[in-house]
């Protein structure tokens, strides 16, 4: 029988923030156990470190610049072919739970989260036979303020909690200042945006917290599937995306836990930085808890042994490193994501530090496990043989991009072009490639210089030219 596929896809989870692979005081026991009985890719990249572009690339199997979404203001056209639709047409029950970020620009979720427009179920067009799409965090606030119904705020309204939520989020802005990133990196701006600096607990009961709303819905979807047919479910948790809006109970669990402070930053505000990191860790722990719930559910309905479980994220989070927040930049904290697979067809290998992968590999691998044809224009690699314990192919390269910058790595060296810190961080997504893009850039040795501080562009010309030529081929595609 073809396997079920359960994918947990939280938003903005750094690739190095997992208990099993770090020296951080994190509590991710269920993911750690998943790593122990499966494979964790030590250097997995997103095709683009921004929500909508990353998720469009993932859905369509195409790299940034070829997938239909270039920035967060664009929607993935609902009639675009996706691997979700291929699974559905191949006999799978296909479900989405939570914020897919594929159709958020139109604010057309609706109370049921199906994006019904002019009588057409656009979530079904994308390939989802089951489930719902909901807004994320600030998107939920904006949708409600504009009178656009969506599942999460409808629940809050029904329970008389919407005013509490809106009042709280009014003080969790990402900031309106349009200052260039250089002002942040060079320390001229020190205080984090309110979305991070406001570490006060959100005034909501635990079961009304956004991640728990999505988590519980996903558990119901698993139980409602027809057990006679294979299924695919992607659980799109809104967290650990900013703001740092954990519940009081979540915050209490992390009281006095000490974390290493952000790199390459004046941490005179160490107490605030600790609280920000505690809130981030609390959101990670909560998502990990839901993985444990799903595993118990699968065991209860006797489907655990026939379900491939996948844990990943759409992109990382700077979390104060270089005095930067959020994502969009080409540094490892932003482009590197966790990627863990376990279940049927996966030999236990644990965490493999040098193992390369891109999120684009997953659609190919899922279709392979489902015994379905993979479109010739999909750009990822089938990970099936690696999952079985075979040696990875030589010469693998990973790429990522956003707006006018592109990055490429062979696992050790990383080259990036088109990146500037002289503009507002949010505007990176609106840049474009120019003929001058490939003339200058940055080159890092990730093995010797994991914090990406020493530019080898001039001193390692042979490596630079090799990666530059490969990147040019990738862009020219």
HELIX and SHEET records of a PDB file:
HELIX    1   1 UNK A   19  UNK A   21  5                                   3    
HELIX    2   2 UNK A   29  UNK A   36  1                                   8    
HELIX    3   3 UNK A   51  UNK A   60  1                                  10    
HELIX    4   4 UNK A   83  UNK A   89  1                                   7    
HELIX    5   5 UNK A  104  UNK A  106  5                                   3    
HELIX    6   6 UNK A  122  UNK A  126  1                                   5    
HELIX    7   7 UNK A  138  UNK A  145  1                                   8    
HELIX    8   8 UNK A  151  UNK A  158  1                                   8    
HELIX    9   9 UNK A  162  UNK A  169  1                                   8    
HELIX   10  10 UNK A  181  UNK A  185  1                                   5    
HELIX   11  11 UNK A  194  UNK A  197  1                                   4    
HELIX   12  12 UNK A  206  UNK A  208  5                                   3    
HELIX   13  13 UNK A  210  UNK A  224  1                                  15    
HELIX   14  14 UNK A  248  UNK A  252  1                                   5    
HELIX   15  15 UNK A  270  UNK A  300  1                                  31    
HELIX   16  16 UNK A  304  UNK A  306  5                                   3    
HELIX   17  17 UNK A  321  UNK A  323  5                                   3    
HELIX   18  18 UNK A  332  UNK A  335  1                                   4    
HELIX   19  19 UNK A  360  UNK A  369  1                                  10    
HELIX   20  20 UNK A  384  UNK A  387  1                                   4    
HELIX   21  21 UNK A  425  UNK A  430  5                                   6    
HELIX   22  22 UNK A  435  UNK A  438  5                                   4    
HELIX   23  23 UNK A  461  UNK A  476  1                                  16    
SHEET    1   A 8 UNK A 130  UNK A 131  0                                        
SHEET    2   A 8 UNK A  93  UNK A  98  1                                        
SHEET    3   A 8 UNK A 231  UNK A 236  1                                        
SHEET    4   A 8 UNK A   4  UNK A  10  1                                        
SHEET    5   A 8 UNK A 307  UNK A 313  1                                        
SHEET    6   A 8 UNK A 339  UNK A 342 -1                                        
SHEET    7   A 8 UNK A  38  UNK A  45 -1                                        
SHEET    8   A 8 UNK A 336  UNK A 337 -1                                        
SHEET    1   B 8 UNK A 130  UNK A 131  0                                        
SHEET    2   B 8 UNK A  93  UNK A  98  1                                        
SHEET    3   B 8 UNK A 231  UNK A 236  1                                        
SHEET    4   B 8 UNK A   4  UNK A  10  1                                        
SHEET    5   B 8 UNK A 307  UNK A 313  1                                        
SHEET    6   B 8 UNK A 339  UNK A 342 -1                                        
SHEET    7   B 8 UNK A  38  UNK A  45 -1                                        
SHEET    8   B 8 UNK A 350  UNK A 358  1                                        
SHEET    1   C 2 UNK A 116  UNK A 117  0                                        
SHEET    2   C 2 UNK A 120  UNK A 121 -1                                        
SHEET    1   D 4 UNK A 398  UNK A 402  0                                        
SHEET    2   D 4 UNK A 405  UNK A 409 -1                                        
SHEET    3   D 4 UNK A 413  UNK A 417 -1                                        
SHEET    4   D 4 UNK A 441  UNK A 445 -1                                        
END                                                                             
